Amino acid sequence: MKIIEVPIESLGDQSLEAIASRMRVVEGVSNVAIMEITGQILVYCDRESITLAELVGETIESSRNEEANPKSSDESGENVSASPSMVRLRIQGMHCAGCENALENVLGKVAGVESVKAELVTGRATIVGSHLDPQSLCQTVQQAGYQAEMVKARSTLFQSICDTHRRNEKTLFKRWVLAFACVMLLVFSLLLQPEYSMWWVIVLTLATAVQVVCGLPYVVSAFRLLRHGQTNMDTLVALGTTAAYVGAVTFGDHNDYHKLMESPMILGVVGFGKWLESLAINRAVTQLANAEQRDGRVLIEDANGGVSEVPVEMVVLGQIMVVRTGEKVHLDGKALETALVSRAWLTGEVEPQDVAGGDMVYAGSVNEGGSFKLQVSAESGETRFDQIMDRLEQSLGQRPAVQQIADRVVSVFVPILVSIAALTFAFWAFAFQSEVELAWKYTVSVLVIACPCALGLATPVATLISGTRALSLGALVVKPTAMEVLSQVNQFVLDKTGTLTSARLHVDRYEHSSDLVSIELALRLFHALEQHSTHPVAHAIVAYCEDEEGGASTPLDVLDVDTQIGKGISGLVDGYKVSLLNDRAAENDFNAVVDAEEPGTHVWCVINQNVVGCFVLNAVSVPGASKAVADLKQWCEGEQGVVMASGDRHAACVETAGEVGISEVFSEMTPETKEDLVKAYQAEGKVVALVGDGINDAVALAGADVGIAAYGGADIASQSADIVLTKMGLNVLGDLIRLSRATSKVIRQNLIWAFLYNLLAIPIAAGALTGLGIVMNPIIAATIMATSSMLVVLNSLRLRRVSLG
């Protein structure tokens, strides 16, 4: 990225904000930061070829165009921008794919709206258009039977969605428990068949309670959508249960109290499926909300050199922020002095990087050295971390192809079934002049048997049981659809550090090259000095020296310890002047011969101004990595089906790839290039699974068909993944694929059965076999529907015992 510095004094008396906004629309400009303290405007350009003269020229041209084409005015005379705008609404009440379709159709009819995207998982609707009125949009959503409010901050959005789904989960659970209890009582009454009339009143009371508490929400939702010409699964549930209840009350008598069990049974089965769905959504949204929790106060230096702690939201561009040792950097900025920071969130690598004055430091980095100052170049909500989070949010909101097909089926399925039920009533009531009760019975039977209970349970029950089995294997399935998609994966992209190798550095060897001191004494000196450092490399060297020493030794005196950022550590140890230096410092100060192509991290050891040896550090491969890679290749299209994508140096990546058996390597990658790699494979028609552990993997994890977070990875990686490994190693991946294929097979069987039973049962319920003396009344229809659902559940339960060998 190219940064152009524009002197503020050269801009005259023009408004800096106005100039900055014009610069932001210049092609190739990604961000603009006003630095009043240094008297500059920093322009961040994606286009390397753009010059200062071109930038200023295009900015002036933009200003002239604004003067020649003032903003249009509305009828009231107020200036209104005709440029597209975006409004985000938080929606409460969405619980199925039909709700997404209905909301998109209703909002799409509002004047000025160009596009609408409703998202069930995030509980959000994004509306793009011109002259948008958020208040009017909220009212439109409320008229459709949902609740809506403006989204002002992403953290507020996800936290409120989490709270909403948690409330929905509790409400659905209570309704399901009530329906289940009443159904059990009704079944009990049917078995006992008591003869006194008061039992009918008791049964009626129970059925009415279930109908009001559990059925009314479906009726209200269906009615509100119907006013806008929309239908969803709630429409069938509302019609079927209401018709069954009304028919039982109207045509029943004291001896027919068992008819009242139809409506509660339907509501109980449907409610159970809705509860499972809410559990899955709540789990996904909870993890996303937790990912965004960050500390909210930073140290800012004032004009007099004093510092004060302020909320991160109050920091403006150009202010000086002080980052203390061990603290996380909260805003992007330009370092004003040397520093040592860990950019693991961006590169995925644990080794801290040296930062010189003028270098960019991004939010999310951790200060591993002494305190340093940086000049803020991006405010809260505009940092690179926030941009990655935005892309992650967008990826999570994307609908898979299977869901899009299901949405289209839903939009046609419901009206057709309602029409069949209406035609059934008309056919028997008028064409054959049958009794109204008989026509009503056939109509209710059609509505009851057509309720997609089995269809609703076909996938969630199988995925829930599969997820439980996966957890016992060492993997948490975050998104219920992940196991089905995993069965189709034919391309694996594996991160290196933290996935194929341990996130901790390990000393491979120490190479002693001098007779000045013995190896034993040298290791004791290095061990004593490195104990005064908190650097990850120091931890690895201390551990190695302790292992080599074989036990406790006499402590050595350590004086004048000096940690030099970007160089290493030095001090006086037991009378010896000892230094441990990186490649650059050793090469510059002691003419050490450094091989840049040699993999690993090198720490050069100097005693009394003489290089006496060198530590070689690497991240060790996780247990079973080679076997896991070989296992994955069996499920993919040859050797190229498993590749490595890492932010580490090419030499280190090639070495690790050779150890685990991977032939194709992509090195020195950023979060954006990893995501691009995933998209490139997807464009070739491949189903991609990505395994990673760092924040730098989060966007690619969310964009992959299946994202798998390695054990012990960053929170955001786990929260953007579809599957999270809960134990060290990758051996579980092979068992997961086998389980996923068994899950996919069970789901297909469930769906085939659900469709077949609807296809065969609906004509029978409508009276097609009446001439043969076969009549399906609502009780039989409800029993078939319940049996169909139970068969789906029982078939799914087989996943508990499926062999993975």
PyMOL commands that set and color helices and strands:
alter all, ss='L'
color gray80, all
select helices_A, chain A and resi 8-11+16-24+52-68+97-108+134-143+154-192+198-227+233-251+257-291+312-314+344-347+384-397+401-431+436-450+453-458+460-473+482-486+519-530+536-549+583-590+625-635+639-641+650-660+671-683+695-703+715-720+732-765+770-772+778-800
alter helices_A, ss='H'
color red, helices_A
select strands_A, chain A and resi 2-7+29-35+40-45+85-92+113-119+124-129+147-150+297-301+307-311+320-323+333-335+339-342+353-355+360-361+366-367+372-376+475-477+491-494+501-512+558-564+568-573+576-581+601-607+610-621+642-645+664-666+688-692+706-709+723-725
alter strands_A, ss='S'
color yellow, strands_A
deselect
rebuild
show_as cartoon
